Amino acid sequence: MSFTTDKMLEHAGVKGMKWGVRKDRLNSSTSRRVDPRKLSDDQLRAAISRMNMEKQYRDLSKNQGVKIGEDAIKNLAKDLAKTTLSAAAAAISTIAVAKFMQARQKEE
């Protein structure tokens, strides 16, 4: 018996799962929420320690990003100030030289 591909039905979903039915996500075993009263002291300490470490990591990562951004802005402002001041100094010196030359020509 040979089948052609246009008459074949394929199923790419989860085997045994009913069509249109979703898992109950609140009661699934993948949920992170566990009743603390059901944990032993050691398990509770480990969970609290892990949550504290994750919080510290988030706080440190957030502050590091802010510090990098502040440093970049400071460097950009310094570069902008240098180029602006040098351009202004060049313009002022050009004007001063031009006025000096005009005054010298009037004297002659």
Protein Blocks (a to p, Z undefined) as FASTA:
>chain_A
ZZdfklcccdfbdehiaghiacdfklpmkbfbdcfklpcfklmmmmmmmmmmmmmmmmmm
mmmmmmmmmmmmmmmmmmmmmmmmmmmmmmmmmmmmmmmmmmmmmmZZ
